Amino acid sequence: MPQLIATGFLLFLIVAAGKALIGYLDMPTVYESWSSRECVRVEAADGTPMGCDDLPTKFHHVWVE
């Protein structure tokens, strides 16, 4: 019985880590101007361009000139 609990817990940890990794890799990238502090462009995780109109709540932040 303890081995079954340990196996279930380990499986849960693996699934949770995988879900967190997928969520991290699916975040868009926001390019922001260093001088004006304004959004220059937004790029989805697959590389397609998005607009700066509606910034997502979570994103990778990249400073540009």
PQR file with spaces between the fields and no chain letter, atoms N, CA, C, O and H, PARSE charges and radii, in Angstrom:
ATOM       1  N    MET     1       0.810   -1.211    0.000 -0.4000 1.5000
ATOM       2  CA   MET     1       0.000    0.000    0.000 -0.0000 2.0000
ATOM       3  C    MET     1       0.856    1.280    0.000  0.5500 1.7000
ATOM       4  O    MET     1       0.567    2.199   -0.767 -0.5500 1.4000
ATOM       5  N    PRO     2       1.904    1.361    0.843 -0.5600 1.5000
ATOM       6  CA   PRO     2       2.735    2.578    0.798  0.2800 2.0000
ATOM       7  C    PRO     2       3.405    2.794   -0.563  0.5500 1.7000
ATOM       8  O    PRO     2       3.623    3.930   -0.984 -0.5500 1.4000
ATOM       9  N    GLN     3       3.727    1.689   -1.244 -0.4000 1.5000
ATOM      10  CA   GLN     3       4.346    1.829   -2.564 -0.0000 2.0000
ATOM      11  C    GLN     3       3.356    2.406   -3.572  0.5500 1.7000
ATOM      12  O    GLN     3       3.738    3.174   -4.455 -0.5500 1.4000
ATOM      13  H    GLN     3       3.550    0.766   -0.902  0.4000 1.0000
ATOM      14  N    LEU     4       2.098    2.040   -3.438 -0.4000 1.5000
ATOM      15  CA   LEU     4       1.067    2.564   -4.324 -0.0000 2.0000
ATOM      16  C    LEU     4       0.874    4.063   -4.103  0.5500 1.7000
ATOM      17  O    LEU     4       0.711    4.822   -5.058 -0.5500 1.4000
ATOM      18  H    LEU     4       1.787    1.416   -2.720  0.4000 1.0000
ATOM      19  N    ILE     5       0.892    4.478   -2.849 -0.4000 1.5000
ATOM      20  CA   ILE     5       0.759    5.903   -2.530 -0.0000 2.0000
ATOM      21  C    ILE     5       1.962    6.676   -3.065  0.5500 1.7000
ATOM      22  O    ILE     5       1.806    7.753   -3.640 -0.5500 1.4000
ATOM      23  H    ILE     5       1.024    3.862   -2.073  0.4000 1.0000
ATOM      24  N    ALA     6       3.157    6.127   -2.875 -0.4000 1.5000
ATOM      25  CA   ALA     6       4.370    6.787   -3.362 -0.0000 2.0000
ATOM      26  C    ALA     6       4.360    6.885   -4.887  0.5500 1.7000
ATOM      27  O    ALA     6       4.756    7.907   -5.447 -0.5500 1.4000
ATOM      28  H    ALA     6       3.284    5.252   -2.407  0.4000 1.0000
ATOM      29  N    THR     7       3.912    5.832   -5.553 -0.4000 1.5000
ATOM      30  CA   THR     7       3.841    5.840   -7.011 -0.0000 2.0000
ATOM      31  C    THR     7       2.826    6.871   -7.501  0.5500 1.7000
ATOM      32  O    THR     7       3.081    7.592   -8.466 -0.5500 1.4000
ATOM      33  H    THR     7       3.590    5.002   -5.097  0.4000 1.0000
ATOM      34  N    GLY     8       1.683    6.936   -6.837 -0.4000 1.5000
ATOM      35  CA   GLY     8       0.670    7.925   -7.201 -0.0000 2.0000
ATOM      36  C    GLY     8       1.159    9.344   -6.999  0.5500 1.7000
ATOM      37  O    GLY     8       0.900   10.219   -7.825 -0.5500 1.4000
ATOM      38  H    GLY     8       1.476    6.350   -6.053  0.4000 1.0000
ATOM      39  N    PHE     9       1.869    9.574   -5.896 -0.4000 1.5000
ATOM      40  CA   PHE     9       2.404   10.905   -5.620 -0.0000 2.0000
ATOM      41  C    PHE     9       3.459   11.288   -6.653  0.5500 1.7000
ATOM      42  O    PHE     9       3.491   12.428   -7.116 -0.5500 1.4000
ATOM      43  H    PHE     9       2.079    8.863   -5.225  0.4000 1.0000
ATOM      44  N    LEU    10       4.317   10.344   -7.013 -0.4000 1.5000
ATOM      45  CA   LEU    10       5.344   10.607   -8.020 -0.0000 2.0000
ATOM      46  C    LEU    10       4.708   10.907   -9.375  0.5500 1.7000
ATOM      47  O    LEU    10       5.148   11.810  -10.087 -0.5500 1.4000
ATOM      48  H    LEU    10       4.291    9.418   -6.636  0.4000 1.0000
ATOM      49  N    LEU    11       3.684   10.156   -9.724 -0.4000 1.5000
ATOM      50  CA   LEU    11       2.973   10.407  -10.975 -0.0000 2.0000
ATOM      51  C    LEU    11       2.324   11.789  -10.966  0.5500 1.7000
ATOM      52  O    LEU    11       2.351   12.501  -11.970 -0.5500 1.4000
ATOM      53  H    LEU    11       3.326    9.422   -9.146  0.4000 1.0000
ATOM      54  N    PHE    12       1.747   12.160   -9.835 -0.4000 1.5000
ATOM      55  CA   PHE    12       1.155   13.493   -9.696 -0.0000 2.0000
ATOM      56  C    PHE    12       2.206   14.578   -9.887  0.5500 1.7000
ATOM      57  O    PHE    12       1.948   15.565  -10.576 -0.5500 1.4000
ATOM      58  H    PHE    12       1.726   11.581   -9.019  0.4000 1.0000
ATOM      59  N    LEU    13       3.381   14.417   -9.294 -0.4000 1.5000
ATOM      60  CA   LEU    13       4.449   15.412   -9.436 -0.0000 2.0000
ATOM      61  C    LEU    13       4.917   15.531  -10.883  0.5500 1.7000
ATOM      62  O    LEU    13       5.177   16.634  -11.363 -0.5500 1.4000
ATOM      63  H    LEU    13       3.590   13.615   -8.735  0.4000 1.0000
ATOM      64  N    ILE    14       5.022   14.413  -11.573 -0.4000 1.5000
ATOM      65  CA   ILE    14       5.455   14.441  -12.973 -0.0000 2.0000
ATOM      66  C    ILE    14       4.428   15.161  -13.843  0.5500 1.7000
ATOM      67  O    ILE    14       4.790   15.973  -14.694 -0.5500 1.4000
ATOM      68  H    ILE    14       4.811   13.516  -11.183  0.4000 1.0000
ATOM      69  N    VAL    15       3.154   14.864  -13.631 -0.4000 1.5000
ATOM      70  CA   VAL    15       2.095   15.517  -14.407 -0.0000 2.0000
ATOM      71  C    VAL    15       2.051   17.014  -14.106  0.5500 1.7000
ATOM      72  O    VAL    15       1.900   17.823  -15.021 -0.5500 1.4000
ATOM      73  H    VAL    15       2.860   14.204  -12.939  0.4000 1.0000
ATOM      74  N    ALA    16       2.180   17.389  -12.832 -0.4000 1.5000
ATOM      75  CA   ALA    16       2.150   18.807  -12.458 -0.0000 2.0000
ATOM      76  C    ALA    16       3.338   19.556  -13.059  0.5500 1.7000
ATOM      77  O    ALA    16       3.181   20.677  -13.543 -0.5500 1.4000
ATOM      78  H    ALA    16       2.302   16.731  -12.089  0.4000 1.0000
ATOM      79  N    ALA    17       4.520   18.949  -13.034 -0.4000 1.5000
ATOM      80  CA   ALA    17       5.697   19.594  -13.620 -0.0000 2.0000
ATOM      81  C    ALA    17       5.543   19.734  -15.134  0.5500 1.7000
ATOM      82  O    ALA    17       5.929   20.755  -15.703 -0.5500 1.4000
ATOM      83  H    ALA    17       4.648   18.038  -12.641  0.4000 1.0000
ATOM      84  N    GLY    18       4.988   18.726  -15.783 -0.4000 1.5000
ATOM      85  CA   GLY    18       4.756   18.800  -17.227 -0.0000 2.0000
ATOM      86  C    GLY    18       3.762   19.884  -17.584  0.5500 1.7000
ATOM      87  O    GLY    18       3.948   20.612  -18.559 -0.5500 1.4000
ATOM      88  H    GLY    18       4.674   17.896  -15.320  0.4000 1.0000
ATOM      89  N    LYS    19       2.702   19.991  -16.794 -0.4000 1.5000
ATOM      90  CA   LYS    19       1.694   21.030  -17.039 -0.0000 2.0000
ATOM      91  C    LYS    19       2.298   22.424  -16.845  0.5500 1.7000
ATOM      92  O    LYS    19       2.009   23.336  -17.620 -0.5500 1.4000
ATOM      93  H    LYS    19       2.551   19.399  -16.002  0.4000 1.0000
ATOM      94  N    ALA    20       3.125   22.592  -15.827 -0.4000 1.5000
ATOM      95  CA   ALA    20       3.772   23.887  -15.592 -0.0000 2.0000
ATOM      96  C    ALA    20       4.731   24.233  -16.728  0.5500 1.7000
ATOM      97  O    ALA    20       4.801   25.388  -17.150 -0.5500 1.4000
ATOM      98  H    ALA    20       3.359   21.851  -15.197  0.4000 1.0000
ATOM      99  N    LEU    21       5.461   23.251  -17.220 -0.4000 1.5000
ATOM     100  CA   LEU    21       6.397   23.490  -18.321 -0.0000 2.0000
ATOM     101  C    LEU    21       5.659   23.874  -19.600  0.5500 1.7000
ATOM     102  O    LEU    21       6.078   24.791  -20.307 -0.5500 1.4000
ATOM     103  H    LEU    21       5.405   22.313  -16.878  0.4000 1.0000
ATOM     104  N    ILE    22       4.577   23.186  -19.896 -0.4000 1.5000
ATOM     105  CA   ILE    22       3.792   23.513  -21.089 -0.0000 2.0000
ATOM     106  C    ILE    22       3.199   24.914  -20.964  0.5500 1.7000
ATOM     107  O    ILE    22       3.180   25.669  -21.936 -0.5500 1.4000
ATOM     108  H    ILE    22       4.237   22.442  -19.322  0.4000 1.0000
ATOM     109  N    GLY    23       2.716   25.261  -19.777 -0.4000 1.5000
ATOM     110  CA   GLY    23       2.180   26.603  -19.562 -0.0000 2.0000
ATOM     111  C    GLY    23       3.239   27.677  -19.743  0.5500 1.7000
ATOM     112  O    GLY    23       2.958   28.748  -20.282 -0.5500 1.4000
ATOM     113  H    GLY    23       2.731   24.647  -18.988  0.4000 1.0000
ATOM     114  N    TYR    24       4.460   27.395  -19.292 -0.4000 1.5000
ATOM     115  CA   TYR    24       5.555   28.352  -19.438 -0.0000 2.0000
ATOM     116  C    TYR    24       5.942   28.520  -20.905  0.5500 1.7000
ATOM     117  O    TYR    24       6.184   29.637  -21.361 -0.5500 1.4000
ATOM     118  H    TYR    24       4.689   26.526  -18.853  0.4000 1.0000
ATOM     119  N    LEU    25       6.000   27.428  -21.633 -0.4000 1.5000
ATOM     120  CA   LEU    25       6.406   27.498  -23.036 -0.0000 2.0000
ATOM     121  C    LEU    25       5.326   28.090  -23.931  0.5500 1.7000
ATOM     122  O    LEU    25       5.628   28.541  -25.036 -0.5500 1.4000
ATOM     123  H    LEU    25       5.803   26.520  -21.263  0.4000 1.0000
ATOM     124  N    ASP    26       4.077   28.098  -23.481 -0.4000 1.5000
ATOM     125  CA   ASP    26       2.978   28.649  -24.279 -0.0000 2.0000
ATOM     126  C    ASP    26       2.767   30.145  -24.068  0.5500 1.7000
ATOM     127  O    ASP    26       1.885   30.732  -24.696 -0.5500 1.4000
ATOM     128  H    ASP    26       3.832   27.731  -22.584  0.4000 1.0000
ATOM     129  N    MET    27       3.554   30.772  -23.202 -0.4000 1.5000
ATOM     130  CA   MET    27       3.378   32.204  -22.953 -0.0000 2.0000
ATOM     131  C    MET    27       3.901   33.019  -24.132  0.5500 1.7000
ATOM     132  O    MET    27       4.930   32.674  -24.714 -0.5500 1.4000
ATOM     133  H    MET    27       4.270   30.296  -22.692  0.4000 1.0000
ATOM     134  N    PRO    28       3.207   34.092  -24.488 -0.5600 1.5000
ATOM     135  CA   PRO    28       3.690   34.957  -25.568  0.2800 2.0000
ATOM     136  C    PRO    28       4.877   35.806  -25.103  0.5500 1.7000
ATOM     137  O    PRO    28       5.145   35.917  -23.906 -0.5500 1.4000
ATOM     138  N    THR    29       5.575   36.396  -26.058 -0.4000 1.5000
ATOM     139  CA   THR    29       6.702   37.278  -25.768 -0.0000 2.0000
ATOM     140  C    THR    29       6.302   38.705  -26.107  0.5500 1.7000
ATOM     141  O    THR    29       5.837   38.987  -27.211 -0.5500 1.4000
ATOM     142  H    THR    29       5.358   36.306  -27.030  0.4000 1.0000
ATOM     143  N    VAL    30       6.488   39.603  -25.144 -0.4000 1.5000
ATOM     144  CA   VAL    30       6.174   41.020  -25.344 -0.0000 2.0000
ATOM     145  C    VAL    30       7.491   41.782  -25.460  0.5500 1.7000
ATOM     146  O    VAL    30       8.328   41.729  -24.560 -0.5500 1.4000
ATOM     147  H    VAL    30       6.866   39.375  -24.246  0.4000 1.0000
ATOM     148  N    TYR    31       7.666   42.486  -26.567 -0.4000 1.5000
ATOM     149  CA   TYR    31       8.848   43.306  -26.797 -0.0000 2.0000
ATOM     150  C    TYR    31       8.493   44.736  -26.431  0.5500 1.7000
ATOM     151  O    TYR    31       7.570   45.323  -26.996 -0.5500 1.4000
ATOM     152  H    TYR    31       6.986   42.530  -27.299  0.4000 1.0000
ATOM     153  N    GLU    32       9.239   45.294  -25.476 -0.4000 1.5000
ATOM     154  CA   GLU    32       8.948   46.636  -24.981 -0.0000 2.0000
ATOM     155  C    GLU    32      10.160   47.535  -25.183  0.5500 1.7000
ATOM     156  O    GLU    32      11.297   47.126  -24.944 -0.5500 1.4000
ATOM     157  H    GLU    32       9.989   44.818  -25.017  0.4000 1.0000
ATOM     158  N    SER    33       9.908   48.756  -25.623 -0.4000 1.5000
ATOM     159  CA   SER    33      10.978   49.717  -25.866 -0.0000 2.0000
ATOM     160  C    SER    33      11.600   50.154  -24.550  0.5500 1.7000
ATOM     161  O    SER    33      10.894   50.485  -23.597 -0.5500 1.4000
ATOM     162  H    SER    33       8.985   49.089  -25.817  0.4000 1.0000
ATOM     163  N    TRP    34      12.932   50.151  -24.504 -0.4000 1.5000
ATOM     164  CA   TRP    34      13.635   50.548  -23.292 -0.0000 2.0000
ATOM     165  C    TRP    34      13.468   52.040  -23.028  0.5500 1.7000
ATOM     166  O    TRP    34      13.318   52.453  -21.878 -0.5500 1.4000
ATOM     167  H    TRP    34      13.506   49.882  -25.277  0.4000 1.0000
ATOM     168  N    SER    35      13.492   52.845  -24.077 -0.4000 1.5000
ATOM     169  CA   SER    35      13.449   54.301  -23.898 -0.0000 2.0000
ATOM     170  C    SER    35      12.037   54.817  -23.641  0.5500 1.7000
ATOM     171  O    SER    35      11.841   55.665  -22.770 -0.5500 1.4000
ATOM     172  H    SER    35      13.614   52.510  -25.011  0.4000 1.0000
ATOM     173  N    SER    36      11.058   54.321  -24.380 -0.4000 1.5000
ATOM     174  CA   SER    36       9.697   54.853  -24.231 -0.0000 2.0000
ATOM     175  C    SER    36       8.821   54.020  -23.299  0.5500 1.7000
ATOM     176  O    SER    36       7.734   54.457  -22.921 -0.5500 1.4000
ATOM     177  H    SER    36      11.217   53.632  -25.087  0.4000 1.0000
ATOM     178  N    ARG    37       9.281   52.829  -22.925 -0.4000 1.5000
ATOM     179  CA   ARG    37       8.524   51.925  -22.042 -0.0000 2.0000
ATOM     180  C    ARG    37       7.169   51.534  -22.637  0.5500 1.7000
ATOM     181  O    ARG    37       6.222   51.257  -21.901 -0.5500 1.4000
ATOM     182  H    ARG    37      10.164   52.474  -23.232  0.4000 1.0000
ATOM     183  N    GLU    38       7.080   51.513  -23.961 -0.4000 1.5000
ATOM     184  CA   GLU    38       5.838   51.142  -24.625 -0.0000 2.0000
ATOM     185  C    GLU    38       6.019   49.820  -25.361  0.5500 1.7000
ATOM     186  O    GLU    38       7.126   49.454  -25.756 -0.5500 1.4000
ATOM     187  H    GLU    38       7.850   51.738  -24.559  0.4000 1.0000
ATOM     188  N    CYS    39       4.925   49.126  -25.531 -0.4000 1.5000
ATOM     189  CA   CYS    39       4.929   47.856  -26.251 -0.0000 2.0000
ATOM     190  C    CYS    39       5.270   48.100  -27.718  0.5500 1.7000
ATOM     191  O    CYS    39       4.671   48.955  -28.370 -0.5500 1.4000
ATOM     192  H    CYS    39       4.026   49.423  -25.209  0.4000 1.0000
ATOM     193  N    VAL    40       6.232   47.345  -28.227 -0.4000 1.5000
ATOM     194  CA   VAL    40       6.621   47.448  -29.626 -0.0000 2.0000
ATOM     195  C    VAL    40       5.880   46.391  -30.444  0.5500 1.7000
ATOM     196  O    VAL    40       5.304   46.690  -31.490 -0.5500 1.4000
ATOM     197  H    VAL    40       6.719   46.650  -27.697  0.4000 1.0000
ATOM     198  N    ARG    41       5.903   45.155  -29.953 -0.4000 1.5000
ATOM     199  CA   ARG    41       5.174   44.072  -30.626 -0.0000 2.0000
ATOM     200  C    ARG    41       4.989   42.917  -29.651  0.5500 1.7000
ATOM     201  O    ARG    41       5.674   42.815  -28.633 -0.5500 1.4000
ATOM     202  H    ARG    41       6.372   44.912  -29.104  0.4000 1.0000
ATOM     203  N    VAL    42       4.050   42.060  -29.991 -0.4000 1.5000
ATOM     204  CA   VAL    42       3.774   40.861  -29.202 -0.0000 2.0000
ATOM     205  C    VAL    42       3.832   39.676  -30.149  0.5500 1.7000
ATOM     206  O    VAL    42       3.278   39.712  -31.248 -0.5500 1.4000
ATOM     207  H    VAL    42       3.493   42.142  -30.818  0.4000 1.0000
ATOM     208  N    GLU    43       4.503   38.636  -29.710 -0.4000 1.5000
ATOM     209  CA   GLU    43       4.673   37.449  -30.534 -0.0000 2.0000
ATOM     210  C    GLU    43       4.149   36.244  -29.759  0.5500 1.7000
ATOM     211  O    GLU    43       4.561   36.008  -28.623 -0.5500 1.4000
ATOM     212  H    GLU    43       4.952   38.607  -28.817  0.4000 1.0000
ATOM     213  N    ALA    44       3.248   35.486  -30.365 -0.4000 1.5000
ATOM     214  CA   ALA    44       2.708   34.288  -29.722 -0.0000 2.0000
ATOM     215  C    ALA    44       3.799   33.223  -29.617  0.5500 1.7000
ATOM     216  O    ALA    44       4.861   33.350  -30.226 -0.5500 1.4000
ATOM     217  H    ALA    44       2.913   35.678  -31.288  0.4000 1.0000
ATOM     218  N    ALA    45       3.533   32.190  -28.852 -0.4000 1.5000
ATOM     219  CA   ALA    45       4.520   31.135  -28.639 -0.0000 2.0000
ATOM     220  C    ALA    45       4.908   30.437  -29.940  0.5500 1.7000
ATOM     221  O    ALA    45       6.030   29.948  -30.068 -0.5500 1.4000
ATOM     222  H    ALA    45       2.670   32.086  -28.357  0.4000 1.0000
ATOM     223  N    ASP    46       3.996   30.387  -30.898 -0.4000 1.5000
ATOM     224  CA   ASP    46       4.303   29.741  -32.177 -0.0000 2.0000
ATOM     225  C    ASP    46       4.927   30.694  -33.191  0.5500 1.7000
ATOM     226  O    ASP    46       5.206   30.295  -34.322 -0.5500 1.4000
ATOM     227  H    ASP    46       3.084   30.784  -30.794  0.4000 1.0000
ATOM     228  N    GLY    47       5.149   31.954  -32.799 -0.4000 1.5000
ATOM     229  CA   GLY    47       5.807   32.916  -33.672 -0.0000 2.0000
ATOM     230  C    GLY    47       4.879   33.838  -34.429  0.5500 1.7000
ATOM     231  O    GLY    47       5.348   34.745  -35.116 -0.5500 1.4000
ATOM     232  H    GLY    47       4.921   32.278  -31.881  0.4000 1.0000
ATOM     233  N    THR    48       3.587   33.640  -34.326 -0.4000 1.5000
ATOM     234  CA   THR    48       2.650   34.516  -35.029 -0.0000 2.0000
ATOM     235  C    THR    48       2.544   35.853  -34.310  0.5500 1.7000
ATOM     236  O    THR    48       2.529   35.896  -33.080 -0.5500 1.4000
ATOM     237  H    THR    48       3.206   32.903  -33.767  0.4000 1.0000
ATOM     238  N    PRO    49       2.471   36.937  -35.063 -0.5600 1.5000
ATOM     239  CA   PRO    49       2.386   38.260  -34.432  0.2800 2.0000
ATOM     240  C    PRO    49       1.015   38.499  -33.805  0.5500 1.7000
ATOM     241  O    PRO    49      -0.007   38.021  -34.299 -0.5500 1.4000
ATOM     242  N    MET    50       1.019   39.244  -32.717 -0.4000 1.5000
ATOM     243  CA   MET    50      -0.205   39.644  -32.026 -0.0000 2.0000
ATOM     244  C    MET    50      -0.143   41.154  -31.829  0.5500 1.7000
ATOM     245  O    MET    50       0.904   41.761  -32.050 -0.5500 1.4000
ATOM     246  H    MET    50       1.849   39.632  -32.316  0.4000 1.0000
ATOM     247  N    GLY    51      -1.229   41.754  -31.424 -0.4000 1.5000
ATOM     248  CA   GLY    51      -1.267   43.193  -31.209 -0.0000 2.0000
ATOM     249  C    GLY    51      -0.929   43.570  -29.778  0.5500 1.7000
ATOM     250  O    GLY    51      -1.046   42.762  -28.856 -0.5500 1.4000
ATOM     251  H    GLY    51      -2.080   41.260  -31.245  0.4000 1.0000
ATOM     252  N    CYS    52      -0.509   44.812  -29.614 -0.4000 1.5000
ATOM     253  CA   CYS    52      -0.208   45.337  -28.283 -0.0000 2.0000
ATOM     254  C    CYS    52      -1.465   45.833  -27.572  0.5500 1.7000
ATOM     255  O    CYS    52      -1.390   46.291  -26.431 -0.5500 1.4000
ATOM     256  H    CYS    52      -0.414   45.468  -30.363  0.4000 1.0000
ATOM     257  N    ASP    53      -2.612   45.746  -28.233 -0.4000 1.5000
ATOM     258  CA   ASP    53      -3.851   46.279  -27.664 -0.0000 2.0000
ATOM     259  C    ASP    53      -4.256   45.569  -26.382  0.5500 1.7000
ATOM     260  O    ASP    53      -4.582   46.214  -25.385 -0.5500 1.4000
ATOM     261  H    ASP    53      -2.673   45.373  -29.159  0.4000 1.0000
ATOM     262  N    ASP    54      -4.236   44.262  -26.406 -0.4000 1.5000
ATOM     263  CA   ASP    54      -4.667   43.498  -25.237 -0.0000 2.0000
ATOM     264  C    ASP    54      -3.536   42.582  -24.774  0.5500 1.7000
ATOM     265  O    ASP    54      -3.429   41.438  -25.215 -0.5500 1.4000
ATOM     266  H    ASP    54      -3.971   43.738  -27.215  0.4000 1.0000
ATOM     267  N    LEU    55      -2.697   43.102  -23.881 -0.4000 1.5000
ATOM     268  CA   LEU    55      -1.582   42.320  -23.371 -0.0000 2.0000
ATOM     269  C    LEU    55      -2.099   41.213  -22.459  0.5500 1.7000
ATOM     270  O    LEU    55      -3.011   41.442  -21.665 -0.5500 1.4000
ATOM     271  H    LEU    55      -2.784   44.031  -23.523  0.4000 1.0000
ATOM     272  N    PRO    56      -1.528   40.020  -22.565 -0.5600 1.5000
ATOM     273  CA   PRO    56      -1.938   38.940  -21.676  0.2800 2.0000
ATOM     274  C    PRO    56      -1.455   39.201  -20.251  0.5500 1.7000
ATOM     275  O    PRO    56      -0.585   40.043  -20.030 -0.5500 1.4000
ATOM     276  N    THR    57      -2.019   38.481  -19.292 -0.4000 1.5000
ATOM     277  CA   THR    57      -1.620   38.681  -17.898 -0.0000 2.0000
ATOM     278  C    THR    57      -0.236   38.116  -17.622  0.5500 1.7000
ATOM     279  O    THR    57       0.499   38.663  -16.800 -0.5500 1.4000
ATOM     280  H    THR    57      -2.726   37.797  -19.472  0.4000 1.0000
ATOM     281  N    LYS    58       0.129   37.032  -18.293 -0.4000 1.5000
ATOM     282  CA   LYS    58       1.454   36.432  -18.119 -0.0000 2.0000
ATOM     283  C    LYS    58       2.153   36.398  -19.471  0.5500 1.7000
ATOM     284  O    LYS    58       1.564   35.993  -20.473 -0.5500 1.4000
ATOM     285  H    LYS    58      -0.468   36.587  -18.960  0.4000 1.0000
ATOM     286  N    PHE    59       3.418   36.826  -19.493 -0.4000 1.5000
ATOM     287  CA   PHE    59       4.163   36.835  -20.750 -0.0000 2.0000
ATOM     288  C    PHE    59       5.646   36.935  -20.457  0.5500 1.7000
ATOM     289  O    PHE    59       6.056   37.337  -19.368 -0.5500 1.4000
ATOM     290  H    PHE    59       3.897   37.155  -18.679  0.4000 1.0000
ATOM     291  N    HIS    60       6.449   36.559  -21.453 -0.4000 1.5000
ATOM     292  CA   HIS    60       7.896   36.763  -21.398 -0.0000 2.0000
ATOM     293  C    HIS    60       8.150   38.211  -21.793  0.5500 1.7000
ATOM     294  O    HIS    60       7.543   38.719  -22.736 -0.5500 1.4000
ATOM     295  H    HIS    60       6.116   36.232  -22.337  0.4000 1.0000
ATOM     296  N    HIS    61       9.039   38.866  -21.079 -0.4000 1.5000
ATOM     297  CA   HIS    61       9.296   40.286  -21.311 -0.0000 2.0000
ATOM     298  C    HIS    61      10.686   40.452  -21.906  0.5500 1.7000
ATOM     299  O    HIS    61      11.668   39.970  -21.341 -0.5500 1.4000
ATOM     300  H    HIS    61       9.533   38.453  -20.313  0.4000 1.0000
ATOM     301  N    VAL    62      10.774   41.140  -23.059 -0.4000 1.5000
ATOM     302  CA   VAL    62      12.050   41.387  -23.725 -0.0000 2.0000
ATOM     303  C    VAL    62      12.174   42.883  -23.956  0.5500 1.7000
ATOM     304  O    VAL    62      11.286   43.508  -24.535 -0.5500 1.4000
ATOM     305  H    VAL    62       9.976   41.531  -23.518  0.4000 1.0000
ATOM     306  N    TRP    63      13.288   43.454  -23.499 -0.4000 1.5000
ATOM     307  CA   TRP    63      13.547   44.880  -23.721 -0.0000 2.0000
ATOM     308  C    TRP    63      14.232   45.057  -25.063  0.5500 1.7000
ATOM     309  O    TRP    63      15.146   44.304  -25.399 -0.5500 1.4000
ATOM     310  H    TRP    63      14.010   42.946  -23.028  0.4000 1.0000
ATOM     311  N    VAL    64      13.796   46.054  -25.838 -0.4000 1.5000
ATOM     312  CA   VAL    64      14.414   46.380  -27.125 -0.0000 2.0000
ATOM     313  C    VAL    64      14.747   47.867  -27.147  0.5500 1.7000
ATOM     314  O    VAL    64      14.291   48.626  -26.292 -0.5500 1.4000
ATOM     315  H    VAL    64      13.054   46.666  -25.565  0.4000 1.0000
ATOM     316  N    GLU    65      15.547   48.276  -28.131 -0.4000 1.5000
ATOM     317  CA   GLU    65      15.924   49.693  -28.239 -0.0000 2.0000
ATOM     318  C    GLU    65      14.832   50.515  -28.866  0.5500 1.7000
ATOM     319  O    GLU    65      14.988   51.725  -29.030 -0.5500 1.4000
ATOM     320  H    GLU    65      15.917   47.659  -28.826  0.4000 1.0000
